Amino acid sequence: MPLKADNLKLTEVETSQGPVLVPYEVRRYKGSRHIKLSIGLRNHAVLSVPWRCPMAEAMAFLRSQGPWLEENFKQNPSRCSLTQYLEANPRLYGLGHVLRLSLQLTRAKPFYIYDTQTGEIQLRLRADKDREAELVALVRAFAAEAVEKRTRDLAAEHGLTIGRVTVRDQSSRWGSCSSSRTISLNWRLVLLRPNLQDHVILHELAHVTEMNHSPRFWNLLRSYDARTDQHNSQLNPAASRLMPLGRL
């Protein structure tokens, strides 16, 4: 089990080893309807709750999840930050390209520039600010541009008409498609190599025609991506590695 980090509260949770003090934080979300539990960057419990959820109800849920917490803390003894991940893997992926990443300091407002011809992207960060928060914000800004453009390019390539494209901070899903043809995608797609990134986008584009996971859907997706089965099997390992990144 983890040690307490600064600014986190503690609660006692029953595990197979007996009662254990677990560090946690509570995050409230407007529009949310269910209580959700995840493991945060500081290896602590993150309790995501509806805006008006009573604290007693939220804490009762947390204390009931001892076995889940024990298993997940064991599987994830430590988590790295997005900064640490990109230092070890200095690449972003966008518009079908691999972009070599460099981080530079600026006194101006943070910004990014990239060139698909040279295969390079620069993120300019302020030295006197929270490096992790600024880095997450810049990568998300790049994702909002690059993922939307790639989605619209692939939709046009397959003759599909789509609605809005949103790039958000989903906790566990790579993407979704609504009945109004709105495509929602996870900003962490820019951490996913181009073939897998395109597979996720094409999966959601196939839902524009087939709002289900019927055999017709899979046949359609395979017509868009001949390596669908291989790519699909690679997403879960990628998700376990990438989904925790950027959670402040």
C-alpha positions as CSV (number, residue, x, y, z in Angstrom):
1,M,0.0,0.0,0.0
2,P,1.2,3.6,-0.7
3,L,2.5,6.2,1.7
4,K,0.6,9.4,2.2
5,A,1.5,12.2,-0.1
6,D,1.2,15.9,0.6
7,N,-2.3,17.4,0.6
8,L,-4.0,14.0,0.6
9,K,-6.4,12.7,3.2
10,L,-6.3,9.3,4.8
11,T,-9.1,6.7,5.4
12,E,-9.0,3.2,6.8
13,V,-9.9,0.4,4.3
14,E,-10.2,-3.3,5.0
15,T,-7.9,-5.5,3.0
16,S,-6.7,-9.1,3.1
17,Q,-3.9,-7.9,5.3
18,G,-6.3,-6.2,7.7
19,P,-7.2,-2.5,8.0
20,V,-4.9,-0.2,6.1
21,L,-4.7,3.6,5.9
22,V,-5.2,4.7,2.2
23,P,-4.4,8.2,0.9
24,Y,-7.2,9.6,-1.2
25,E,-8.7,12.7,-2.8
26,V,-12.2,13.5,-3.9
27,R,-13.0,15.1,-7.2
28,R,-16.5,16.4,-8.0
29,Y,-17.9,16.6,-11.5
30,K,-21.0,18.3,-12.8
31,G,-23.0,16.0,-15.1
32,S,-21.5,12.8,-13.6
33,R,-24.0,10.3,-12.4
34,H,-21.9,7.5,-10.9
35,I,-19.1,7.2,-8.3
36,K,-15.8,6.1,-9.9
37,L,-12.5,5.0,-8.4
38,S,-9.1,5.2,-10.0
39,I,-5.4,5.3,-8.9
40,G,-3.8,8.7,-9.1
41,L,-0.4,9.9,-10.1
42,R,0.9,9.9,-6.5
43,N,-0.3,6.3,-6.2
44,H,-3.3,7.3,-4.2
45,A,-7.1,6.6,-4.5
46,V,-9.0,9.1,-6.7
47,L,-12.7,9.2,-5.9
48,S,-14.6,10.9,-8.8
49,V,-18.2,11.7,-7.6
50,P,-21.3,13.5,-8.9
51,W,-21.4,17.2,-8.0
52,R,-24.1,16.8,-5.3
53,C,-23.1,13.4,-4.0
54,P,-23.1,13.3,-0.2
55,M,-19.6,12.8,1.2
56,A,-20.8,10.0,3.5
57,E,-22.0,8.1,0.4
58,A,-18.7,8.7,-1.4
59,M,-16.6,7.5,1.6
60,A,-18.7,4.5,2.1
61,F,-18.1,3.5,-1.5
62,L,-14.3,4.1,-1.1
63,R,-14.2,1.9,2.1
64,S,-16.1,-0.9,0.3
65,Q,-13.4,-1.2,-2.3
66,G,-10.6,-2.6,-0.2
67,P,-9.9,-5.7,-2.4
68,W,-9.9,-3.6,-5.6
69,L,-7.5,-1.0,-4.1
70,E,-5.2,-3.7,-2.7
71,E,-4.9,-5.4,-6.1
72,N,-4.5,-2.2,-8.1
73,F,-1.9,-0.7,-5.7
74,K,0.0,-4.0,-6.1
75,Q,-0.2,-3.9,-9.9
76,N,0.8,-0.2,-10.0
77,P,3.4,0.2,-7.3
78,S,4.5,3.5,-8.8
79,R,3.2,5.9,-11.6
80,C,5.3,8.2,-13.7
81,S,4.3,11.7,-14.7
82,L,3.7,12.8,-18.3
83,T,7.0,14.7,-18.0
84,Q,8.9,11.5,-17.0
85,Y,7.2,9.5,-19.7
86,L,8.1,11.9,-22.5
87,E,11.6,12.3,-21.2
88,A,12.0,8.5,-21.7
89,N,9.9,8.4,-24.9
90,P,10.4,11.8,-26.6
91,R,7.8,11.4,-29.4
92,L,4.3,12.5,-30.1
93,Y,2.1,11.1,-32.9
94,G,-0.2,13.2,-35.1
95,L,-1.6,13.5,-38.6
96,G,-0.2,10.0,-39.4
97,H,3.4,11.0,-38.5
98,V,5.9,10.3,-35.8
99,L,7.1,13.6,-34.4
100,R,10.4,13.8,-32.5
101,L,9.8,15.9,-29.3
102,S,11.9,18.5,-27.8
103,L,11.1,20.6,-24.7
104,Q,12.4,24.2,-24.6
105,L,12.0,27.1,-22.2
106,T,10.3,30.4,-23.0
107,R,9.4,33.6,-21.1
108,A,6.3,34.0,-23.2
109,K,3.0,32.2,-23.1
110,P,3.6,28.4,-23.6
111,F,3.1,27.2,-27.2
112,Y,3.9,24.3,-29.5
113,I,5.2,24.2,-33.1
114,Y,5.5,21.2,-35.3
115,D,6.5,20.3,-38.9
116,T,5.4,17.0,-40.4
117,Q,8.0,17.4,-43.1
118,T,10.9,17.3,-40.7
119,G,9.1,15.1,-38.2
120,E,9.7,17.4,-35.3
121,I,7.6,19.1,-32.6
122,Q,8.7,21.6,-30.0
123,L,6.9,22.4,-26.8
124,R,7.8,25.7,-25.2
125,L,7.3,25.8,-21.4
126,R,7.8,28.5,-18.9
127,A,10.6,27.8,-16.4
128,D,8.9,29.4,-13.4
129,K,5.6,27.5,-13.6
130,D,4.3,24.0,-12.8
131,R,6.1,22.1,-15.5
132,E,3.8,19.0,-15.4
133,A,0.6,21.1,-15.6
134,E,1.9,23.2,-18.5
135,L,3.1,20.1,-20.3
136,V,-0.2,18.3,-20.0
137,A,-2.0,21.5,-21.2
138,L,0.3,21.8,-24.3
139,V,0.0,18.1,-25.2
140,R,-3.7,18.3,-24.9
141,A,-3.8,21.5,-27.1
142,F,-1.7,19.7,-29.8
143,A,-4.0,16.7,-29.5
144,A,-7.1,18.8,-30.0
145,E,-5.7,20.1,-33.2
146,A,-4.0,17.0,-34.6
147,V,-6.6,14.4,-33.6
148,E,-9.5,16.4,-35.0
149,K,-7.8,17.0,-38.3
150,R,-6.8,13.3,-38.6
151,T,-10.4,12.3,-37.9
152,R,-11.8,14.6,-40.5
153,D,-9.2,13.5,-43.0
154,L,-10.0,9.8,-42.5
155,A,-13.8,10.5,-42.6
156,A,-13.4,12.2,-45.9
157,E,-11.2,9.4,-47.2
158,H,-14.0,6.9,-46.5
159,G,-16.9,9.2,-47.7
160,L,-18.4,9.7,-44.2
161,T,-20.2,12.8,-42.9
162,I,-19.6,13.5,-39.3
163,G,-20.6,16.1,-36.8
164,R,-18.4,17.7,-34.1
165,V,-15.1,16.1,-33.1
166,T,-14.1,16.6,-29.5
167,V,-10.8,15.7,-27.8
168,R,-11.3,15.1,-24.1
169,D,-9.8,13.6,-21.0
170,Q,-11.6,10.3,-20.8
171,S,-10.5,8.1,-17.9
172,S,-10.5,4.7,-19.6
173,R,-12.0,4.9,-23.1
174,W,-10.1,5.8,-26.3
175,G,-13.2,7.2,-27.9
176,S,-17.0,7.2,-28.6
177,C,-19.5,8.1,-31.2
178,S,-23.0,9.5,-30.5
179,S,-26.1,9.1,-32.6
180,S,-25.7,12.7,-33.7
181,R,-22.3,11.6,-35.3
182,T,-20.3,13.5,-32.7
183,I,-16.9,11.8,-32.3
184,S,-15.2,12.1,-28.9
185,L,-11.6,11.0,-28.6
186,N,-9.0,10.8,-25.9
187,W,-6.2,13.3,-26.0
188,R,-3.7,10.5,-25.1
189,L,-4.1,9.2,-28.7
190,V,-1.1,11.5,-29.5
191,L,0.9,9.1,-27.3
192,L,-0.2,6.1,-29.5
193,R,1.7,5.2,-32.6
194,P,0.0,6.1,-35.9
195,N,-1.4,2.7,-36.9
196,L,-3.1,2.3,-33.5
197,Q,-4.2,5.9,-33.4
198,D,-5.8,5.5,-36.8
199,H,-7.4,2.2,-35.7
200,V,-9.2,4.0,-32.8
201,I,-10.4,6.8,-35.0
202,L,-11.6,4.3,-37.7
203,H,-13.4,2.3,-35.0
204,E,-15.4,5.4,-34.0
205,L,-16.0,6.3,-37.7
206,A,-17.4,2.8,-38.3
207,H,-20.0,3.7,-35.6
208,V,-21.2,6.5,-37.8
209,T,-22.8,3.7,-40.0
210,E,-23.2,0.9,-37.4
211,M,-24.0,2.1,-33.9
212,N,-23.3,-1.3,-32.4
213,H,-20.7,-4.0,-32.3
214,S,-22.5,-6.4,-34.6
215,P,-20.8,-8.6,-37.2
216,R,-21.7,-5.9,-39.7
217,F,-19.8,-3.3,-37.7
218,W,-16.6,-5.5,-37.5
219,N,-16.8,-6.3,-41.2
220,L,-17.1,-2.6,-41.9
221,L,-14.2,-1.8,-39.6
222,R,-12.0,-4.5,-41.2
223,S,-12.8,-2.9,-44.6
224,Y,-11.3,0.4,-43.2
225,D,-8.4,-1.3,-41.4
226,A,-7.3,-4.7,-42.6
227,R,-5.3,-5.3,-39.4
228,T,-8.2,-4.6,-37.1
229,D,-7.9,-7.8,-35.1
230,Q,-4.2,-7.3,-34.5
231,H,-4.6,-3.6,-33.6
232,N,-7.5,-4.3,-31.3
233,S,-5.5,-6.8,-29.3
234,Q,-2.7,-4.2,-28.8
235,L,-5.0,-1.5,-27.3
236,N,-5.5,-2.9,-23.8
237,P,-1.7,-3.1,-23.1
238,A,-1.3,0.4,-24.4
239,A,-4.2,1.7,-22.3
240,S,-2.8,0.3,-19.1
241,R,0.5,2.1,-19.8
242,L,-0.9,5.4,-21.2
243,M,-4.3,6.1,-19.5
244,P,-2.8,7.0,-16.1
245,L,-0.6,9.7,-17.7
246,G,-1.5,13.4,-17.3
247,R,-3.7,13.0,-14.3
248,L,-2.8,15.9,-12.0
